[in-house]
Amino acid sequence: MGVVIKVGMADLKTGKAPDILTTLGLGSCIGIALWDPTTKIGGLAHVMLPDSTKIRNNSNIAKFADTGITELVRQMEAMGVPRKRLVAKIAGGARMFEVSGSTSVGNIGEKNALASKQKLQELGIPILAEDTGLNYGRTVELNCENGDYVIKAVGKSVKTI
């Protein structure tokens, strides 16, 4: 039986089959799961904001899509995973608060999703599946054994992508 590895907000972790990586309460945040089908090594980042260059105090690289994804890839490469074998699945990016007008706060979830996709594309990592947007939070689990990304949300049926 594998270990369940919890990933906090603005955090990232790696694991190897049969481990399960999980993060709770993705609202506007994005959970980026990276997986190598050959070594069965997985990684999960819980990013809160799209762009580290827009924030002065950005010492926590896991907090941002641009730096968090880059760091997760770096850690997985250090574990012997060639980048060309990595595949990605993403979830989260919900619009959690109805904000009148088109303020930037209202759609941080969409910005997080776009920034995550852009960074993965830059790194040449294909996104196999996503469950983003809408208006509810998600808890996700990456199964390092088979690459399944299980998404749970209150009042919704469990979804595997």
N, C-alpha and C positions, 0 to 999 in steps of 0.2 A: 504494500500500500504506500502510495506516495505521500509526500508532505504537502499540506496546504500552506502556501506562502502568501501572506497578506501584503498587499501593496497599498500604502496610504495615499492621501491626497498629495499631489506634487512629489511623487515618489516613483521609483522604478526598481524592478527586481527581475532576476533571471531564475530559471529552473530547468530541470531535466527530467524526462519521463522516469517514473510515473507521477512527478509533482503536478500540482494544480496551482496556478497563480490566480489570485482573485483580488478584486478591488470593489469596494462598496460605494454606493451613492454617487454614481456618475450623473450629475445634472447637466449643467452646461459644459462640464469637463469631458474630456475624451479619454477613453481607454484604448490604447494602441497595443495590440497583441502582435508580436513577431514570432515566427516559428520556422524551424528548419526541419523538414520531414525526414532527413537522413539521420541526423544525430538526435532528433527529438528534443532539442534544446529550444526553450521558449523564453520570451521576455514580455513583460507587461509594464507599460508606462501610464500613469494617471496624470495627464497634463491639464492645467487649469487655464492657461492663457496662451494665445497664439504666437506671440512674438517677443522674445527676450530683449530685442533692441529698443523696444518702446518703454522699458522700465529701467529706472536707475539702479535700484537695489535688486539685482537679479542674480544673486549668488547661488540660488537653488536652481540648478540647470534642469531638474526634473519637472519644474513647474511649467515650463514653456514647451510648446510643440516643436519649435525649431531645434532647441538645444537638447530637449529630453529624448527625442527620437534619435538624434545623432549619438548621444551618449549610450542609449540602449543598444544601438547597432555596434558601437565600439566595444561594449562589454561582451556582446555575443561573439564578435570576431575574436576577442581575446580568449574565448572559450573554444575556439577552433571552428567556428561556423563561417564559411565563406559568404559574403554579402549576397552573391548571386543566387544562393539557395534560399534566402529568406523570403517568406511571404507574410503579408499583413492582413489583419482584420481589425476593424475599428468600430467602436460603439460609443454612444453618448451624444454630446453636443445638443442637448435639448434646450428649448426656449422655456426656461423655468418661471419667468416672471413676465406677466403682460405689462408692457411699458407703452404708454401712449406716445405716439410719434415714432420717429425712426432713430432713437438714441442708440449709441454704440453699446450701452449696457444691455439693452434688450436683446441683442442678438449675438452675444459673446459665444454662445454654443455653435452657431453657424460659422463664425470666424474660426473657432477652434477646429471644427471639422475641415474647413478649407485649408487652414495652415497645416494640419496633419497630412492631408492628401498631397499638398504641394511638396512638403519635405520628403515624404515617401517616394514621390515621383522623382524628385531631384536625386535621391539615393538609388533609384532604379529598383525599388522594392514594390512588386505588384500587390494591389489590394484585392484580395479574393472575395471579400464580403464586407458589408457594413450594415449597421443598424443605428442610424443617427437621426437627429432632429426630433420632431414632435414635442410633447410638453410634459414628459414624465422622466423620473430618474431611473437609472438602471444599475444593477449589480452584475458584474461579469466574472466569468471563470474561464481561463485558458487551460485546457487539458494538454499537457506537454506530450502525452502518449500519442494522441491522434490529431492534434491541432484544432479540435472542436472548441469553439468560442460560445459558451453558454450565457445567454442573457436572461436575467430575471428582472421583472418589474412588478410592483404591487398591482394586483388586479388584472394582470395580463398572463397569458400562458407562457411557459418557459420556451425560449426560442434558442435553437442551435444554428449558428452560421459557420 
